[in-house]
Amino acid sequence: MTEDLTLDEIRVALAPGIAANAAFDGWSDAARDMAADAKGIDRGIAALAFPGGAVDMIDAWFASVDAAMAAALPPEQLAAMKIRGRIAALVEARLAAVATSRESLRRALTILAMPQHLARGARLGWRTVDEIWARAGDTATDYNHYTKRTILLGVYAATVTVFLDDDSDDWADTRAFLARRIDGIMRFEKAKAGFVRRTGHMPSLSRFIGRLRYPVV
């Protein structure tokens, strides 16, 4: 029964429908209300589920897209791939989940690019690339955790830009673009690992300064 749903469950239930309507009506109250009507959810309750308006609706949709990406590639399937294959497959799965809603995505990105929404947009982007790296098997907790996600965020944003206007068969142009960028990530990670190995035994300036300040007794 829809009246028994929590606000979190309502957000999950309505997000895909709102996104479908947003292609024509924008990320608006009208898009939300039509999605609520289709699910038999009271419009007033639906409004309570998205107190932040458009950005809350977009947030919920992006979360549903991340969930679709995860469902499309279960852990056992990813485990059989090399790391670059996992990253590519996860990004492509996420693009596949929005392929029928490209106009809605375009409108969502326009909203998130507004100055008042830049911070929220950055958080949503980070959430996605963090999910991708985690599902790809990354367990780094040091600076590598942040560099990997920062680089992938740039790659993902650029890939989405290509994807939005890609009319090639099966998004061949987007796939080729993504493959080249992932190759760049892998080359960078390989070079970074080599640098760390070469410098791992070199004296650390920060440790030296720390000992001057806090001498070992």
Rosetta blueprint (number, residue, H / E / L):
1 M L
2 T H
3 E H
4 D H
5 L L
6 T L
7 L H
8 D H
9 E H
10 I H
11 R H
12 V H
13 A H
14 L H
15 A H
16 P H
17 G H
18 I H
19 A H
20 A H
21 N H
22 A H
23 A H
24 F H
25 D H
26 G L
27 W L
28 S L
29 D H
30 A H
31 A H
32 R H
33 D H
34 M H
35 A H
36 A H
37 D H
38 A H
39 K H
40 G L
41 I L
42 D L
43 R H
44 G H
45 I H
46 A H
47 A H
48 L H
49 A H
50 F L
51 P L
52 G L
53 G L
54 A H
55 V H
56 D H
57 M H
58 I H
59 D H
60 A H
61 W H
62 F H
63 A H
64 S H
65 V H
66 D H
67 A H
68 A H
69 M H
70 A H
71 A H
72 A H
73 L L
74 P L
75 P H
76 E H
77 Q H
78 L H
79 A H
80 A L
81 M L
82 K L
83 I H
84 R H
85 G H
86 R H
87 I H
88 A H
89 A H
90 L H
91 V H
92 E H
93 A H
94 R H
95 L H
96 A H
97 A H
98 V H
99 A H
100 T H
101 S H
102 R H
103 E H
104 S H
105 L H
106 R H
107 R H
108 A H
109 L H
110 T H
111 I H
112 L H
113 A L
114 M L
115 P H
116 Q H
117 H H
118 L H
119 A H
120 R H
121 G H
122 A H
123 R H
124 L H
125 G H
126 W H
127 R H
128 T H
129 V H
130 D H
131 E H
132 I H
133 W H
134 A H
135 R H
136 A L
137 G L
138 D L
139 T L
140 A L
141 T L
142 D L
143 Y H
144 N H
145 H H
146 Y H
147 T H
148 K H
149 R H
150 T H
151 I H
152 L H
153 L H
154 G H
155 V H
156 Y H
157 A H
158 A H
159 T H
160 V H
161 T H
162 V H
163 F H
164 L H
165 D L
166 D L
167 D L
168 S L
169 D H
170 D H
171 W H
172 A H
173 D H
174 T H
175 R H
176 A H
177 F H
178 L H
179 A H
180 R H
181 R H
182 I H
183 D H
184 G H
185 I H
186 M H
187 R H
188 F H
189 E H
190 K H
191 A H
192 K H
193 A H
194 G H
195 F H
196 V H
197 R H
198 R H
199 T H
200 G L
201 H L
202 M L
203 P L
204 S L
205 L H
206 S H
207 R H
208 F H
209 I H
210 G H
211 R H
212 L H
213 R H
214 Y L
215 P L
216 V L
217 V L
